[in-house]
Amino acid sequence: MALDDKCQLTGKCVLACQSEAREIVGTRITVSDLIQEIEKDTVFYDESGGGITFSGGEPYMQPVFLQTLLRLCRQRRIHTAVETCGFVDSATLLAASPYVNLYLYDLKVIDDKKHQSLTGVSNKMILENLRRLSRVHNHITIRFPVIPGMNDNVRDVSQIGEFVSSMEKVDGIDILPYHKLGIEKYKRLGMRYRMVEMRPPASEEMIVIAERLKSYGLSAKVGG
């Protein structure tokens, strides 16, 4: 039986469930409604020099919505940042770039076979998109999530350093240590979290990784 035959996505089951076993997560919102919410904090953006970060998930999964919001923010002189994994059609990625003040670009591992093993997809598009973006955009910060036993070894870190240092325009690298904040999200989604036993890397290990990346002439810091 197809999903449409079983569920019409009306949310009425949530209202009818007396045991409150179901809930709707998220809210439908229009561009105009969201820009109004964003504008409410304009005074804080002005005082702090901050702005709006579009994250997710992957914000480019809703490219028209994203680009429209970015344009409206640019018209209102609100600083914008977009966090992306780069796994998106190049034309879609670059079309929004004139309206983005800062890109936060995730890089997990350079070796394609290893990337496929860890994430399920090739990173060829991701790396090529970063090359193209670095030719046309002046502010890109790489975000490197360090997962113990996965990509924290000398080879993987060195490959990250080599690749990023070859880019035309990159501000630096934020090194993000693994954390367990996602465990509760998995529980709420009814999914099994397969990294329960994994521990966040020690601060000393993160410093070593930062120093190795700096040896490639890059600005690298832990956190971001």
C-alpha positions in Angstrom: 0.0 0.0 0.0 1.4 3.4 -0.9 2.0 6.2 1.6 -0.8 8.3 0.1 -3.3 5.4 0.8 -2.3 5.3 4.5 -1.4 8.9 5.5 -2.5 12.2 4.1 0.0 14.2 6.3 -2.8 16.3 7.8 -1.6 16.0 11.4 -5.0 15.1 12.6 -3.7 11.9 14.2 -1.6 14.1 16.6 -4.8 15.9 17.8 -6.7 12.6 18.1 -4.0 10.7 20.0 -5.1 10.7 23.7 -1.8 9.3 24.9 0.1 12.1 23.2 2.4 9.4 21.5 2.6 11.5 18.4 3.8 15.1 17.8 4.5 17.3 14.8 8.0 18.5 14.7 8.6 21.7 12.6 6.4 24.4 11.3 5.4 25.3 7.8 6.4 28.9 7.0 6.5 31.3 4.0 9.4 33.4 2.9 7.6 36.6 3.9 6.8 35.2 7.4 10.4 34.2 8.0 11.9 37.4 6.8 9.6 39.3 9.2 11.0 37.1 12.1 14.5 37.7 11.0 14.0 41.5 10.9 12.9 41.5 14.5 16.5 41.0 15.6 18.1 43.5 13.3 19.2 45.7 16.2 21.2 42.7 17.6 22.8 42.1 14.2 23.9 45.7 14.1 25.3 45.8 17.6 27.1 42.4 17.4 28.2 42.4 13.7 26.4 39.1 13.4 23.5 37.9 11.2 21.7 34.9 9.9 23.1 31.4 9.4 21.2 29.0 7.1 22.0 25.5 8.2 20.1 22.2 8.5 20.1 19.4 7.3 21.2 20.9 4.0 19.8 24.3 3.2 20.3 23.7 -0.6 17.7 21.0 -0.5 15.3 24.0 -0.8 17.2 26.1 -3.3 14.5 28.5 -4.4 13.4 29.2 -0.8 17.0 29.7 0.3 18.0 32.0 -2.6 14.9 34.2 -2.1 15.7 34.6 1.6 19.3 35.4 0.8 18.3 38.1 -1.6 15.9 39.7 0.9 18.6 39.6 3.6 21.0 41.3 1.2 18.5 44.0 0.4 18.1 44.6 4.2 21.9 44.5 4.7 21.7 41.5 7.0 24.9 39.4 7.1 24.3 35.9 5.8 26.1 32.6 6.3 25.3 29.3 4.6 26.5 26.0 6.0 26.6 23.3 3.3 28.1 19.9 2.8 28.6 20.8 -0.9 26.7 17.8 -2.2 24.6 19.9 -4.5 24.4 20.7 -8.2 27.1 23.3 -9.1 24.8 25.7 -10.8 22.5 25.7 -7.8 25.3 26.3 -5.4 26.8 29.1 -7.4 23.5 30.8 -8.2 23.1 31.8 -4.6 26.7 32.8 -4.0 26.4 36.5 -4.8 23.9 36.8 -1.9 26.0 34.9 0.7 28.5 36.8 2.9 30.1 33.7 4.4 30.2 30.0 3.4 30.7 27.3 6.1 31.8 24.4 4.0 32.0 20.9 5.5 34.9 18.6 4.5 35.0 15.2 6.2 37.6 13.2 4.2 39.4 13.6 0.9 39.9 10.0 -0.2 36.8 9.2 -2.4 36.6 5.5 -1.5 36.7 6.3 2.2 34.2 9.0 1.8 31.8 6.6 0.1 32.4 4.1 2.8 31.7 6.6 5.6 28.8 8.6 4.0 27.4 6.5 1.2 28.2 9.0 -1.5 31.2 10.1 -3.6 32.9 13.4 -2.7 33.9 14.2 -6.3 31.1 16.7 -6.6 31.8 18.2 -3.1 35.5 18.8 -3.9 34.8 20.2 -7.3 32.2 22.5 -6.0 34.6 23.8 -3.4 37.2 24.5 -6.1 34.6 26.4 -8.2 33.3 28.3 -5.2 36.8 29.4 -4.1 37.3 31.0 -7.5 34.3 33.3 -7.1 33.7 33.8 -3.4 36.0 35.7 -1.0 34.8 34.2 2.3 34.8 30.5 2.8 35.5 28.8 6.1 36.1 25.0 6.1 34.4 23.0 8.8 36.3 19.8 9.5 34.4 17.4 11.9 36.9 15.2 13.6 35.5 11.7 14.3 37.9 9.5 16.4 39.0 6.4 14.5 37.4 7.7 11.3 39.3 10.7 10.0 41.6 11.8 12.8 44.7 10.0 11.5 47.8 11.7 10.0 46.9 10.7 6.4 43.4 12.0 6.4 44.3 15.2 8.2 47.3 15.8 5.8 45.1 15.3 2.8 42.6 17.9 4.2 45.5 20.3 4.6 46.9 19.7 1.1 43.6 20.1 -0.6 42.4 23.2 1.3 45.8 24.9 0.9 45.4 24.5 -2.9 42.2 26.5 -3.0 42.3 30.1 -4.3 40.3 31.7 -1.5 39.7 30.1 1.9 39.6 32.0 5.2 40.6 29.0 7.3 39.5 25.8 9.0 37.3 25.3 12.0 38.1 21.9 13.5 35.0 20.5 15.2 35.5 17.6 17.7 32.9 14.8 17.7 30.1 15.2 20.3 27.1 13.3 21.4 24.4 15.9 21.0 22.8 13.9 18.2 21.9 10.9 20.4 18.6 12.4 21.7 17.6 13.3 18.2 18.0 9.8 17.0 15.8 8.6 19.9 13.1 11.0 19.0 13.2 9.8 15.4 13.1 6.1 16.5 16.5 5.4 14.9 19.5 3.5 16.2 22.5 5.5 17.1 25.5 3.4 16.0 28.2 5.4 17.8 27.1 5.2 21.4 30.5 3.9 22.6 32.5 6.6 20.8 34.1 9.2 22.9 34.9 12.8 21.9 38.6 13.4 21.2 40.8 14.8 23.8 41.7 18.5 23.6 45.4 17.5 23.2 44.6 15.5 20.1 42.7 18.4 18.6 45.6 20.7 19.2 47.9 18.3 17.3 45.5 18.2 14.4 45.3 22.0 14.4 49.1 22.3 14.3 49.3 19.8 11.4 46.8 21.9 9.4 48.7 25.1 10.2 51.8 23.5 8.8 50.2 23.9 5.4 50.0 27.6 5.8 46.3 27.5 6.9 44.5 29.4 9.6 43.2 26.6 11.8 41.4 26.6 15.1 39.5 24.2 17.3 35.8 25.0 17.4 33.8 27.5 15.4 
